[in-house]
Protein backbone atom coordinates (compact mmCIF):
# COMPACT_ATOMS: atom_id res chain seq x y z
CA UNK A 1 0.00 0.00 0.00
CA UNK A 2 2.65 2.52 1.04
CA UNK A 3 4.90 1.50 -1.86
CA UNK A 4 2.05 1.96 -4.31
CA UNK A 5 1.31 5.46 -3.00
CA UNK A 6 4.98 6.40 -3.32
CA UNK A 7 5.06 5.08 -6.89
CA UNK A 8 1.90 6.98 -7.80
CA UNK A 9 3.32 10.22 -6.39
CA UNK A 10 6.48 9.66 -8.42
CA UNK A 11 4.46 9.17 -11.59
CA UNK A 12 2.44 12.31 -10.83
CA UNK A 13 5.68 14.25 -10.60
CA UNK A 14 6.88 12.66 -13.85
CA UNK A 15 3.65 13.51 -15.68
CA UNK A 16 3.77 17.11 -14.47
CA UNK A 17 7.40 17.33 -15.56
CA UNK A 18 6.50 16.22 -19.09
CA UNK A 19 3.47 18.51 -19.18
CA UNK A 20 5.57 21.47 -18.00
CA UNK A 21 8.05 20.86 -20.81
CA UNK A 22 5.25 20.69 -23.38
CA UNK A 23 3.68 23.89 -22.04
CA UNK A 24 6.99 25.74 -22.04
CA UNK A 25 7.86 24.52 -25.52
CA UNK A 26 4.43 25.37 -26.96
CA UNK A 27 4.42 28.91 -25.57
CA UNK A 28 7.96 29.65 -26.77
CA UNK A 29 7.51 28.52 -30.37
CA UNK A 30 4.73 31.04 -30.87
CA UNK A 31 5.66 33.88 -33.21
CA UNK A 32 6.67 37.16 -31.62
CA UNK A 33 8.71 38.04 -28.57
CA UNK A 34 7.69 38.48 -24.94
CA UNK A 35 9.94 41.54 -24.79
CA UNK A 36 8.14 43.04 -27.77
CA UNK A 37 4.82 42.41 -26.05
CA UNK A 38 5.96 44.17 -22.89
CA UNK A 39 7.48 47.18 -24.61
CA UNK A 40 4.79 47.58 -27.24
CA UNK A 41 4.73 47.61 -31.02
CA UNK A 42 6.67 50.86 -31.29
CA UNK A 43 9.68 49.64 -29.30
CA UNK A 44 13.09 49.90 -30.92
CA UNK A 45 15.22 46.89 -31.79
CA UNK A 46 17.88 47.89 -29.27
CA UNK A 47 15.40 48.14 -26.38
CA UNK A 48 13.88 44.76 -27.28
CA UNK A 49 17.29 43.08 -27.36
CA UNK A 50 18.23 44.67 -24.03
CA UNK A 51 15.04 43.45 -22.35
CA UNK A 52 15.50 39.96 -23.84
CA UNK A 53 18.96 39.78 -22.28
CA UNK A 54 17.58 40.92 -18.91
CA UNK A 55 14.80 38.29 -19.09
CA UNK A 56 17.20 35.58 -20.21
CA UNK A 57 15.43 35.06 -23.53
CA UNK A 58 18.73 35.14 -25.40
CA UNK A 59 19.91 31.96 -23.68
CA UNK A 60 19.50 28.42 -25.10
CA UNK A 61 16.07 26.83 -24.80
CA UNK A 62 17.06 24.20 -22.25
CA UNK A 63 18.62 26.86 -20.00
CA UNK A 64 15.43 28.93 -20.17
CA UNK A 65 13.34 25.86 -19.30
CA UNK A 66 15.57 24.92 -16.38
CA UNK A 67 15.43 28.44 -14.96
CA UNK A 68 11.64 28.57 -15.37
CA UNK A 69 11.13 25.14 -13.76
CA UNK A 70 13.35 26.06 -10.84
CA UNK A 71 11.48 29.34 -10.31
CA UNK A 72 8.15 27.52 -10.54
CA UNK A 73 9.11 24.99 -7.87
CA UNK A 74 10.30 27.80 -5.60
CA UNK A 75 6.97 29.64 -5.97
CA UNK A 76 8.35 32.52 -8.05
CA UNK A 77 5.76 32.50 -10.83
CA UNK A 78 6.65 35.86 -12.28
CA UNK A 79 4.43 38.77 -13.21
CA UNK A 80 1.60 38.99 -15.70
CA UNK A 81 2.66 40.89 -18.81
CA UNK A 82 -0.75 42.50 -19.29
CA UNK A 83 -2.20 42.79 -15.77
CA UNK A 84 1.11 43.91 -14.25
CA UNK A 85 0.33 41.80 -11.18
CA UNK A 86 2.04 38.76 -9.66
CA UNK A 87 0.83 35.59 -11.36
CA UNK A 88 0.44 33.97 -7.93
CA UNK A 89 -2.20 36.46 -6.75
CA UNK A 90 -4.11 36.38 -10.06
CA UNK A 91 -4.29 32.58 -10.22
CA UNK A 92 -5.02 32.21 -6.50
CA UNK A 93 -8.19 34.28 -6.86
CA UNK A 94 -9.39 32.44 -9.97
CA UNK A 95 -8.65 29.00 -8.52
CA UNK A 96 -10.72 29.90 -5.47
CA UNK A 97 -13.65 31.00 -7.64
CA UNK A 98 -13.46 27.86 -9.78
CA UNK A 99 -13.18 25.66 -6.68
CA UNK A 100 -16.42 27.08 -5.26
CA UNK A 101 -18.25 26.51 -8.55
CA UNK A 102 -16.77 23.04 -9.04
CA UNK A 103 -17.57 22.05 -5.46
CA UNK A 104 -21.23 23.03 -5.78
CA UNK A 105 -21.67 21.35 -9.17
CA UNK A 106 -19.81 18.16 -8.26
CA UNK A 107 -21.69 17.77 -4.97
CA UNK A 108 -25.01 18.15 -6.77
CA UNK A 109 -23.98 15.64 -9.44
CA UNK A 110 -23.01 13.08 -6.78
CA UNK A 111 -26.16 13.55 -4.71
CA UNK A 112 -28.48 13.38 -7.72
CA UNK A 113 -26.67 11.33 -10.35
CA UNK A 114 -25.61 8.32 -8.28
CA UNK A 115 -29.09 7.67 -6.77
CA UNK A 116 -30.73 8.07 -10.19
CA UNK A 117 -28.20 5.80 -11.86
CA UNK A 118 -28.58 3.21 -9.10
CA UNK A 119 -32.37 3.31 -9.41
CA UNK A 120 -32.14 2.91 -13.19
CA UNK A 121 -29.80 -0.06 -12.78
CA UNK A 122 -31.99 -1.76 -10.18
CA UNK A 123 -35.13 -1.15 -12.28
CA UNK A 124 -33.49 -2.24 -15.51
CA UNK A 125 -35.86 -2.22 -18.53
CA UNK A 126 -38.68 -0.71 -16.48
CA UNK A 127 -40.53 2.56 -17.11
CA UNK A 128 -38.42 4.28 -14.45
CA UNK A 129 -35.25 3.13 -16.18
CA UNK A 130 -36.54 4.36 -19.54
CA UNK A 131 -37.46 7.76 -18.12
CA UNK A 132 -34.09 8.23 -16.42
CA UNK A 133 -32.11 7.14 -19.48
CA UNK A 134 -34.17 9.36 -21.79
CA UNK A 135 -33.70 12.33 -19.49
CA UNK A 136 -29.95 11.73 -19.37
CA UNK A 137 -29.75 11.62 -23.16
CA UNK A 138 -31.64 14.89 -23.39
CA UNK A 139 -29.32 16.47 -20.84
CA UNK A 140 -26.18 15.38 -22.70
CA UNK A 141 -27.57 16.49 -26.08
CA UNK A 142 -28.39 20.09 -25.20
CA UNK A 143 -25.34 22.42 -25.54
CA UNK A 144 -24.17 24.03 -22.33
CA UNK A 145 -24.72 27.60 -23.55
CA UNK A 146 -28.34 26.74 -24.42
CA UNK A 147 -28.91 25.29 -20.96
CA UNK A 148 -27.37 28.36 -19.34
CA UNK A 149 -29.45 30.80 -21.38
CA UNK A 150 -32.66 28.87 -20.63
CA UNK A 151 -31.93 28.98 -16.91
CA UNK A 152 -31.29 32.72 -17.14
CA UNK A 153 -34.59 33.27 -18.97
CA UNK A 154 -36.56 31.19 -16.46
CA UNK A 155 -34.95 32.15 -13.16
CA UNK A 156 -33.29 35.50 -13.85
CA UNK A 157 -35.63 37.11 -16.35
CA UNK A 158 -37.57 40.29 -15.83
CA UNK A 159 -40.62 38.33 -14.75
CA UNK A 160 -38.89 36.40 -11.99
CA UNK A 161 -35.49 37.83 -11.12
CA UNK A 162 -34.88 35.18 -8.49
CA UNK A 163 -31.17 34.92 -9.29
CA UNK A 164 -28.72 37.35 -10.94
CA UNK A 165 -27.96 36.86 -14.62
CA UNK A 166 -24.23 36.61 -14.02
CA UNK A 167 -21.17 37.93 -12.29
CA UNK A 168 -19.67 36.96 -8.96
CA UNK A 169 -19.73 38.29 -5.42
CA UNK A 170 -17.16 37.63 -2.75
CA UNK A 171 -18.18 35.91 0.46
CA UNK A 172 -17.58 39.19 2.28
CA UNK A 173 -20.59 40.67 0.44
CA UNK A 174 -22.88 38.33 2.38
CA UNK A 175 -23.58 34.61 2.27
CA UNK A 176 -26.93 34.91 0.50
CA UNK A 177 -25.54 37.21 -2.20
CA UNK A 178 -22.52 34.97 -2.69
CA UNK A 179 -24.73 31.89 -2.96
CA UNK A 180 -27.21 33.49 -5.38
CA UNK A 181 -24.44 34.12 -7.89
CA UNK A 182 -23.37 30.46 -7.77
CA UNK A 183 -26.76 28.82 -8.23
CA UNK A 184 -27.36 29.24 -11.98
CA UNK A 185 -23.83 28.43 -13.25
CA UNK A 186 -23.57 25.42 -10.92
CA UNK A 187 -27.05 24.25 -11.98
CA UNK A 188 -26.01 24.49 -15.64
CA UNK A 189 -22.90 22.40 -15.00
CA UNK A 190 -24.92 19.90 -12.96
CA UNK A 191 -27.35 19.34 -15.82
CA UNK A 192 -24.45 18.91 -18.25
CA UNK A 193 -22.51 16.39 -16.14
CA UNK A 194 -25.49 14.56 -14.68
CA UNK A 195 -26.02 12.45 -17.77
CA UNK A 196 -22.49 11.01 -17.70
CA UNK A 197 -22.69 10.03 -14.04
CA UNK A 198 -26.19 8.54 -14.35
CA UNK A 199 -25.25 6.41 -17.34
CA UNK A 200 -21.97 5.19 -15.84
CA UNK A 201 -23.62 4.33 -12.52
CA UNK A 202 -26.47 2.55 -14.27
CA UNK A 203 -24.09 0.48 -16.41
CA UNK A 204 -21.93 -0.41 -13.40
CA UNK A 205 -24.91 -1.47 -11.29
CA UNK A 206 -26.38 -3.61 -14.08
CA UNK A 207 -23.05 -5.33 -14.62
CA UNK A 208 -22.51 -6.04 -10.93
CA UNK A 209 -26.04 -7.40 -10.46
CA UNK A 210 -25.16 -10.18 -12.92
CA UNK A 211 -22.23 -11.32 -10.76
CA UNK A 212 -22.19 -14.62 -8.93
CA UNK A 213 -21.49 -13.10 -5.53
CA UNK A 214 -24.67 -11.00 -5.77
CA UNK A 215 -26.65 -14.14 -6.54
CA UNK A 216 -24.97 -15.93 -3.65
CA UNK A 217 -25.72 -13.10 -1.22
CA UNK A 218 -29.39 -13.18 -2.14
CA UNK A 219 -29.56 -16.98 -1.84
CA UNK A 220 -28.07 -16.71 1.64
CA UNK A 221 -30.99 -14.50 2.63
CA UNK A 222 -29.24 -11.13 2.76
CA UNK A 223 -31.57 -8.16 2.79
CA UNK A 224 -31.92 -6.34 -0.53
CA UNK A 225 -30.78 -3.05 0.98
CA UNK A 226 -27.65 -4.74 2.31
CA UNK A 227 -26.98 -6.34 -1.08
CA UNK A 228 -27.32 -2.99 -2.84
CA UNK A 229 -25.30 -0.86 -0.42
CA UNK A 230 -22.68 -3.38 0.68
CA UNK A 231 -22.00 -5.30 -2.50
CA UNK A 232 -23.56 -3.68 -5.58
CA UNK A 233 -22.59 -0.04 -5.07
CA UNK A 234 -19.08 -0.71 -3.74
CA UNK A 235 -18.19 -2.38 -7.02
CA UNK A 236 -20.59 -0.68 -9.39
CA UNK A 237 -19.32 2.81 -8.56
CA UNK A 238 -15.79 2.23 -9.86
CA UNK A 239 -16.53 3.57 -13.39
CA UNK A 240 -18.44 6.48 -11.86
CA UNK A 241 -15.45 7.47 -9.74
CA UNK A 242 -13.32 7.69 -12.88
CA UNK A 243 -15.89 9.98 -14.50
CA UNK A 244 -16.08 12.18 -11.41
CA UNK A 245 -12.29 12.48 -11.29
CA UNK A 246 -12.22 13.68 -14.90
CA UNK A 247 -15.17 15.99 -14.25
CA UNK A 248 -13.24 17.74 -11.49
CA UNK A 249 -10.49 18.73 -13.89
CA UNK A 250 -13.08 19.78 -16.45
CA UNK A 251 -14.89 21.95 -13.91
CA UNK A 252 -11.68 23.67 -12.81
CA UNK A 253 -10.47 24.80 -16.21
CA UNK A 254 -12.54 23.76 -19.20
CA UNK A 255 -15.93 25.39 -18.62
CA UNK A 256 -15.13 28.44 -20.73
CA UNK A 257 -18.56 28.66 -22.36
CA UNK A 258 -20.46 28.48 -19.08
CA UNK A 259 -18.16 31.07 -17.52
CA UNK A 260 -18.70 33.36 -20.52
CA UNK A 261 -22.48 32.98 -20.40
CA UNK A 262 -22.59 33.91 -16.70
CA UNK A 263 -19.56 36.27 -16.75
CA UNK A 264 -18.02 34.13 -14.04
CA UNK A 265 -14.34 34.89 -13.22
CA UNK A 266 -12.92 31.37 -13.20
CA UNK A 267 -9.86 29.59 -14.53
CA UNK A 268 -11.39 28.91 -17.93
CA UNK A 269 -11.85 32.58 -18.76
CA UNK A 270 -8.41 33.33 -17.34
CA UNK A 271 -6.77 30.86 -19.74
CA UNK A 272 -8.62 32.35 -22.70
CA UNK A 273 -7.57 35.82 -21.57
CA UNK A 274 -3.94 34.73 -21.33
CA UNK A 275 -4.04 33.15 -24.80
CA UNK A 276 -5.72 36.16 -26.39
CA UNK A 277 -3.27 38.64 -24.87
CA UNK A 278 -0.18 36.44 -25.24
CA UNK A 279 0.40 36.62 -21.48
CA UNK A 280 2.97 33.80 -21.37
CA UNK A 281 3.69 33.57 -17.60
CA UNK A 282 -0.02 33.58 -16.78
CA UNK A 283 -0.80 31.02 -19.48
CA UNK A 284 1.99 28.63 -18.47
CA UNK A 285 1.05 28.52 -14.80
CA UNK A 286 -2.70 28.32 -15.45
CA UNK A 287 -2.37 25.29 -17.72
CA UNK A 288 0.13 23.64 -15.37
CA UNK A 289 -2.24 24.01 -12.42
CA UNK A 290 -5.12 22.47 -14.39
CA UNK A 291 -2.86 19.55 -15.31
CA UNK A 292 -1.92 19.12 -11.65
CA UNK A 293 -5.60 19.04 -10.67
CA UNK A 294 -6.27 16.32 -13.26
CA UNK A 295 -3.41 14.15 -12.04
CA UNK A 296 -4.23 14.49 -8.34
CA UNK A 297 -7.95 13.82 -8.90
CA UNK A 298 -7.05 10.59 -10.69
CA UNK A 299 -4.75 9.71 -7.78
CA UNK A 300 -7.67 10.15 -5.36
CA UNK A 301 -9.81 7.99 -7.65
CA UNK A 302 -7.22 5.19 -7.46
CA UNK A 303 -7.27 5.40 -3.66
CA UNK A 304 -11.06 5.10 -3.68
CA UNK A 305 -10.79 2.03 -5.91
CA UNK A 306 -8.75 0.30 -3.25
CA UNK A 307 -11.23 1.24 -0.54
CA UNK A 308 -14.37 0.21 -2.43
CA UNK A 309 -13.07 -3.02 -3.94
CA UNK A 310 -10.80 -5.09 -1.65
CA UNK A 311 -10.00 -7.42 -4.55
CA UNK A 312 -7.90 -4.72 -6.16
CA UNK A 313 -4.28 -5.09 -5.17
CA UNK A 314 -1.81 -2.73 -6.79
CA UNK A 315 1.73 -4.01 -7.06
Helices and strands as residue ranges (DSSP letters): H 2-28, H 34-39, H 45-55, H 61-73, H 87-122, H 127-141, H 144-155, G 171-173, H 175-209, H 212-219, H 224-226, I 227-232, H 233-236, H 238-253, H 256-261, H 267-276, H 280-308
